Amino acid sequence: MSSSIEEKRAQIASLVKFDILTESQTADNERSIRDVSRTFISDTITVPTREMYEYAVQASIGDAVYHEPSTIALEAHMAKLTGKEAALFMPSGTMSNQIALRSHLTQPPYSVLCDYRAHINKYEAGGTAFHSGAHTVPIIPSNGHHLTLKDVKEFVVIGDDVHLAPTRVIELENTLNGSIFPQDEIIRISEFAHGKEINMHLDGARIWHVAAETGTSLEELCEPFDSVSLCFSKGLGAPIGSCLVGSHEFIKRAKWFRKLFGGGMRQTGAIAACAAYALTHNFSKLPAVHALAGKLEKGMREIGVDILGPAETCMVFYDPTPIGVDYNEIAQRAEQLPEPLKLGGSRLVVHIQTTELAIDDFLRVLRDLAKEKRAAGFIYHEPNGVVNGSGHYKDIYIRRK
């Protein structure tokens, strides 16, 4: 009997075994790093460096649901950095945002007011409705750039009209599509909101870019908000994680919801250490990222494409139709390079692992395509509607929204 059991255990063990590494794993990883340096799709695709991993393996090995020293230290640092009472480490920015909203929203009916482009409105799978049962009121900024107090006052719901869902949270995003939200306008909105007993939440996934570009401290940027979500895996290049900050009472409630949502984690020391390494070593790289994005924008303007969203930080939005090219043509040509570029439509994202050569190669692709189109007889239109070099034809260019 004993022998039979041992044989069965051995059979199960043989089935359980699994080697996730390929025979060429080292080479595969090196190739992936090169690919990342030439990818403009997002900054979420950055990869940890060997130095980051070497630092991470030294972290504590506690259980984060009970007591994990490295994670607790990171949370304490984040609270101090942002000027808040407490912080909570989260697996993702989406969870951080959604738990923040759920922790603010106590008893329906209620609504959340935000920019129509906000991540919570467009890219979190309807989580605000699902998790919090809240109505979202998305607003198109009247100035085309950021919400103003005037916009907020126009759509905020205050009072006890039974037909309406009162505004309980105003959610802002900084940066939003790479653009910086003016701090003075944030303060005006915050003062109004708090005067009406409305909570303020900031999706600060890329708030690091704002601090790096403007020289404004994280504490000052976060001060107008009751809660802030800050991401480690975008601009800072950590493999995973975000942090939610707020008052002691708010974070206590958020921790309960994190557990309810399935976000209670165990040995998080290693990923908390990656975040700490990113804060220490990668934040200082962001000004160089912004300079590369500026070079990208300048080069595209010189070629003649229309810039829909300038490089305020790490993103540029563009429309190539004035030079007779579409996004698919650009992507196909970029993919055919000896070292391919990966693109994602109108948005170009520069990150800490983007190389200057990748910028140069992308501009060369645009320049070559524009030259080919002109040789084929395409009439090149400046974004302002004047034909390049001829002056005898005017085109009305409709800006892509």
Secondary structure, DSSP 8 states (H G I E B T S, - for coil): -HHHHHHHHHHHHHHH------TTHHHHHHHHHHHHTTB-S-STT----HHHHHHHTTS---BTTTB-HHHHHHHHHHHHHHT-SEEEEES-HHHHHHHHHHHH--SSS-EEEEETT-HHHHSSTTHHHHHH--EEEEE--TTSSS--HHHHHHH---S--TTS--EEEEEEESSBTTB---HHHHHHHHHHHHHTT-EEEEEETTHHHHHHHH---HHHHHTT-SEEEEESSSTT--SS-EEEEE-HHHHHHHHHHHHHTT---S--HHHHHHHHHHHHHTGGGHHHHHHHHHHHHHHHHHHT-EEEE--SSSEEEEE-GGGT--HHHHHHHHHTSSS--B-BTTEEE--TT--HHHHHHHHHHHHHHHHHHHHTT---B-TTSBBTTT-S-B-------
